Amino acid sequence: MSKKEYMDLMEKFFDANQILEVCQGYTQADTPNIMILSNVLFELTKRYTDLYLSLVTNKDYREVEK
């Protein structure tokens, strides 16, 4: 994986974590809309799954494990 690919991956982690922080704040609202929160959490799950798959399929990572 190139340095740019690692930087892109870290940026995606940062973006996903930002969404998670927004969700955390949203749950503390006086009247949170659970349906909207559920949709955002579903999208966040997809993002983290994509990030996980990027790491698992990373050839550099698999070489370190050997």
C-alpha positions as CSV (number, residue, x, y, z in Angstrom):
1,M,0.0,0.0,0.0
2,S,1.4,3.4,-1.0
3,K,1.8,6.3,1.4
4,K,-1.1,8.1,-0.4
5,E,-3.3,5.0,0.1
6,Y,-2.5,4.9,3.8
7,M,-3.2,8.6,4.1
8,D,-6.5,8.2,2.3
9,L,-7.4,5.3,4.7
10,M,-6.6,7.4,7.7
11,E,-8.7,10.3,6.4
12,K,-11.6,7.9,6.0
13,F,-11.1,6.7,9.6
14,F,-11.1,10.3,10.7
15,D,-14.3,11.1,8.8
16,A,-16.0,8.0,10.2
17,N,-15.0,9.0,13.8
18,Q,-16.3,12.5,13.2
19,I,-19.7,11.0,12.3
20,L,-19.5,8.9,15.4
21,E,-18.9,12.0,17.6
22,V,-21.9,13.8,16.0
23,C,-24.1,10.7,16.8
24,Q,-22.9,10.8,20.4
25,G,-23.8,14.5,20.7
26,Y,-27.1,13.8,19.0
27,T,-28.1,11.2,21.5
28,Q,-27.8,13.8,24.2
29,A,-30.4,16.1,22.6
30,D,-33.6,16.7,24.4
31,T,-35.7,15.0,21.7
32,P,-33.5,12.9,19.4
33,N,-35.0,11.4,16.3
34,I,-34.2,7.7,16.6
35,M,-35.0,7.0,13.0
36,I,-32.5,9.5,11.7
37,L,-29.9,8.3,14.2
38,S,-30.5,4.7,13.1
39,N,-30.0,5.6,9.5
40,V,-26.7,7.4,10.3
41,L,-25.5,4.5,12.4
42,F,-26.3,2.1,9.6
43,E,-24.2,4.3,7.2
44,L,-21.4,4.4,9.8
45,T,-21.4,0.7,10.0
46,K,-21.0,0.4,6.2
47,R,-18.0,2.9,6.4
48,Y,-16.2,1.0,9.1
49,T,-16.9,-2.3,7.3
50,D,-15.3,-0.9,4.1
51,L,-12.3,0.3,6.2
52,Y,-11.9,-3.1,7.8
53,L,-12.0,-4.8,4.4
54,S,-9.4,-2.3,3.1
55,L,-7.1,-3.4,5.8
56,V,-7.8,-7.1,5.5
57,T,-7.1,-7.1,1.8
58,N,-4.0,-5.0,2.2
59,K,-1.0,-7.0,0.9
60,D,1.4,-5.1,3.1
61,Y,-0.6,-6.0,6.2
62,R,-0.7,-9.7,5.3
63,E,3.1,-9.8,4.7
64,V,3.7,-8.5,8.2
65,E,1.5,-11.2,9.7
66,K,3.6,-14.0,8.2
